[in-house]
Amino acid sequence: MWPRTGAAGNVVPMGAVPPIPSIRVEPVHDFAAKLRQPALLDAVRTYVVWQRAVRAARGAGRAEPAPPDAAPLSINLDLTTACNYACDHCIDWEILNQGITHDEAVLRASIVEMAARGLKSVILIGGGEPTVHPGFSNFLRFLKDQHLQAAVVSNGSRNEKIGEAIDRLDEHDWIRLSLDAGTDDTFQRMHKPKKPITLDAICAGIAPWKAKNPAPRIGFSFIITWTGAVRGPGAPILENIDEIPLAARRARDAGFDYVSFKPFLSRRENGSEVMDPSDANESLDDIVRRIRSRVDEAKALATPTFRVVESTNLRVLESGTWRELTKQPRMCHMQALRQVLTPLGLYNCPAHRGAVKALIAGKGAYADATACASTERATAAILDRFDASHECAEVTCLYHGANWWLEHAIADEHPAPLLDSPETEDWFL
C-alpha cells in the first residue's frame, strides 16, 4: 500500500487533497488528457512513482530516491532574445534583445540528449522572434530529423524563413502567427515593426505555404486588449476589441485554419504573467459584454475548414471563473514535464520566463549526460523550492488542472494505474 503523503513528506489525512477542479478547457489546453495518451503515459507513471517514493522516504526518515533519468516531454525553445518588433503589449519586453545567444553545437547536442530521454515536442517561440535566428530554417529541419513534433510561434515578419522548411512539417506540427489586429493601421500601431512589413503582406504568405504543404495547422493569434491595460508603469496598451470580427474575416480569407482569441496578460514585478482586467477604464462586465458581442460576430464566419477558437483564458474571463485557475497545489508538477530553454537559461514555466526564482539551470542544461544528470537534480530541487500556491497565486495557469490531477495521482492510497486517453498524437505541453 502506498502511503498518502504531503509535499513535505508528512502523511496527509484522507480527504485532505482538494477535489480536482472541473473547469472547461479547450482540448489544446487539456493537459491532463494529453498526459494520459499512451505515448506519454509511461513517463508520467515514472514521475508519479518517483514522487510517491520521495514522499514516503521523507515520511519515514529514509534517504530519498534519485530523480528519473528523463528530460521534459515538451519544451518551449527560445532560439534568440532578438526581436524585430517593439510591440506595446509584449509580455517578454524586459528580456528582449539581450545580445546573449545559444552556442549552436551545444543547443543541437542538448536536443539530441533530450530526445534520447523522452522529449517529444518543441515549440520555437520567444523570448524574441525565432525567425530572426540566422539558422532558423536549418534548425527546424534538424528538429524533424530528431523525429520531434515541432511548432513555430512567429510575428509573421519573416514568413519566407518558415517557408524554407515547411516541407518537413506534418499534420501534427503547427505554425501560429501573433497578429492581434484586423486592420493594418492597428497592426502597425500595436507591433511597431522595425522594418517595413504590412498585415496584408503577412497574410498573403499563407496561400504559398498551403500550396507547398497543406499538412501543418496554421493559426492567426489575436490577443484581446482593452483601454486602461498596461504592460508596465507608463506603458499603455492600444485597444483592439472592435477588430475581432475583422481579424476573423481576414484570417478566413487568407487561408488560415483557425483564429484564436485570448485576453491580454501583463507581467507583475515578481516576474509572473497574470490576467488582471482591473486596470481597465470600464467595468469587467462591460468589457466582457463587448468582447462577447464581437466574438459572436467572428464565430458567424466559421466554416467547415476554418475555426474560430475562444481560448481557455477567454472562457474563464467571460464566465468570471478566472481566479479559480490561480489556486495551485504547492508543487507544480508540470515543471518536470514541460520546461523553457532560452539563451538566458532553463526556466520552469513560460509564465515565469526570465525570472531568477524560476531558473533551473544554465542554457547548457542538457548538453551532455553529465549536464542532464545535474539538471535532473536541479529539477527535483525546484519542485520543492518553488511554491506554486504562492508564486503563482495571481497566474491564471493553463496547467492548473493537470497539476491537480498529478497531485491526486501521487497522493492516492493505492498505485492504481493512471487510465489512458485516446492517442491524439498531440504531444505539445
Secondary structure as GFF3:
##gff-version 3
##sequence-region A 1 429
A	DSSP	three_ten_helix	27	29	.	.	.	ID=ss1
A	DSSP	alpha_helix	31	35	.	.	.	ID=ss2
A	DSSP	alpha_helix	38	60	.	.	.	ID=ss3
A	DSSP	beta_strand	74	78	.	.	.	ID=ss4
A	DSSP	three_ten_helix	93	95	.	.	.	ID=ss5
A	DSSP	alpha_helix	104	116	.	.	.	ID=ss6
A	DSSP	beta_strand	121	125	.	.	.	ID=ss7
A	DSSP	three_ten_helix	130	132	.	.	.	ID=ss8
A	DSSP	alpha_helix	136	145	.	.	.	ID=ss9
A	DSSP	beta_strand	149	154	.	.	.	ID=ss10
A	DSSP	alpha_helix	159	163	.	.	.	ID=ss11
A	DSSP	three_ten_helix	166	168	.	.	.	ID=ss12
A	DSSP	beta_strand	174	178	.	.	.	ID=ss13
A	DSSP	alpha_helix	184	191	.	.	.	ID=ss14
A	DSSP	alpha_helix	199	204	.	.	.	ID=ss15
A	DSSP	alpha_helix	206	212	.	.	.	ID=ss16
A	DSSP	beta_strand	217	224	.	.	.	ID=ss17
A	DSSP	three_ten_helix	241	243	.	.	.	ID=ss18
A	DSSP	alpha_helix	244	254	.	.	.	ID=ss19
A	DSSP	beta_strand	258	263	.	.	.	ID=ss20
A	DSSP	beta_strand	266	267	.	.	.	ID=ss21
A	DSSP	beta_strand	273	274	.	.	.	ID=ss22
A	DSSP	three_ten_helix	277	279	.	.	.	ID=ss23
A	DSSP	alpha_helix	284	299	.	.	.	ID=ss24
A	DSSP	beta_strand	307	310	.	.	.	ID=ss25
A	DSSP	alpha_helix	312	319	.	.	.	ID=ss26
A	DSSP	three_ten_helix	322	326	.	.	.	ID=ss27
A	DSSP	alpha_helix	334	337	.	.	.	ID=ss28
A	DSSP	beta_strand	338	342	.	.	.	ID=ss29
A	DSSP	beta_strand	345	347	.	.	.	ID=ss30
A	DSSP	three_ten_helix	350	352	.	.	.	ID=ss31
A	DSSP	three_ten_helix	356	358	.	.	.	ID=ss32
A	DSSP	beta_strand	359	361	.	.	.	ID=ss33
A	DSSP	alpha_helix	369	385	.	.	.	ID=ss34
A	DSSP	alpha_helix	388	391	.	.	.	ID=ss35
A	DSSP	alpha_helix	400	411	.	.	.	ID=ss36
###
